[in-house]
Amino acid sequence: MNGGTAMQRRHGNGDGDEGGARARQHRPRRGRLIVGALAGVCALAAAGALLLPRPPGTGADGGDAARTAGSHATGRAGTTGDTGMTGGTGNTGMTGGTGGTGDGIGGGTGRGRFAADETCDRPEARSPAPSRDETGETIRRIKERGYLRVGVDQNSYGWGYRDPNSSQERVELSGFDIDLARRIADEILGHRAPGEPPNIRFAAVPTSQRIPAVQDGRVDMVVRTMTITCDRLDDVAFSAPYFTTGQQVLAPAHSGITGYDRSLAGKKICTADGSTARLRLEKDRAAGKPAVAEADIRPVVPNQLDCLVRLQLGEVDAVVTDSALAASQAAQDPSVTLMGEEFTEEYYGVAMSRDSEDLVRRVNAVLRDYVADGGWERAYDEWLEATMKKPADPPPAVYRD
């Protein structure tokens, strides 16, 4: 079935608006404190190999946030919580936690069900139609295991992070992507009451390790501001899109940079390894595009937050990343701002194994429900509207069949 389901404009839909307004009214502005603490999270994650062991031969230096930990590590993240941080007491059995590592689900890079399409021009429209059928092999293994393994970010404010200003003894992961991951787990495995074993285990995955984590079977899925692209469809399967964004420039307010244009000439631009921003800069450089023809695009980091740290230290002049991430970082540090307009249109999706079509269809059914019952809107109001500074709708869902 081909088709789309788009929400009504949020201005005219009363469901969830009142709750979202209350959340915004009582949510304090945290300013620059969070970025320093999140850099501390980056440092802890880097020190613990980011929870997921790197495949042999990938050796990275662990990120710039780690070497600046002395000036930025003000957060408490990594001491407790449901991801089992290194040295922590989490209940999910990640490195240094108290539980097991969970059963493997196979994974691999099999491509029988998701064949590459040389004519791919709308990757966001290539996901299979939703289904609530749970008799497939992948979902059966998840149910037997009893929990969902999800790769997430732990240092992106508003998306996946631990609030360093929380007064709670146990600081849980929170954010827009975290809410979505929990909803998927609740629908597949059933909601778990306090005191019951959790139905989800999070693993912190750096930007450059999102695809390997899925292919190696270390996680069942990645919910981590991951753009659906034709190239990535060769390696992983994606859900229907759940968020619309685009690449944009982040730079100091008085830098003289005006956007993705000639004002970047002679400037050092930072991007994350494996990101769509990185690929776009390399492509535009090869094509001789004026925006990057005379710019230095060599600075590359394993995690996107490391770019912000370099920008704060004056080691780079600008960052190119998704506008949704850049807006959250600009909200944390008033000395930087988004410059110009978005110069691409991209869609975030949930990444899964190419051999897991049953899971992909089931996740698409969850996304459909999440939009229909106002869950998407409530999550946006709580986590993103204050930083994005505008209302938003979920992207329309268009399927390949």
Protein Blocks (a to p, Z undefined) as FASTA:
>chain_A
ZZddddddfklpmghklmmmmmmmmmccekjmlmmmmmmmmmmmmmnonopacdehiapg
hiaklmmmmmmmmbfghjacjkopghiacfnopghiabdebjaehjajbfklmccdfkbc
blmlmcccddfbfkbfklmmmmmnopacddddfkbghiaccdfkbcbfbdcdedjklmmm
mmmmmmmnopadehiacfbdcddddfklmmmmmmnopafbdcehiacdfklmmmmccddd
fbdcdddddddfklopabjcfklgoiacdddehiaklmmmmmmmmnopaklmmccfkbcc
fbfklmmmmmmnopafbdcddfklmmmmmmmmmkbccehjdfbdcdddddddfklmmmmm
mmmmmmmmmmmnommmmmmmmmmmmmnopacdddddddfZZ
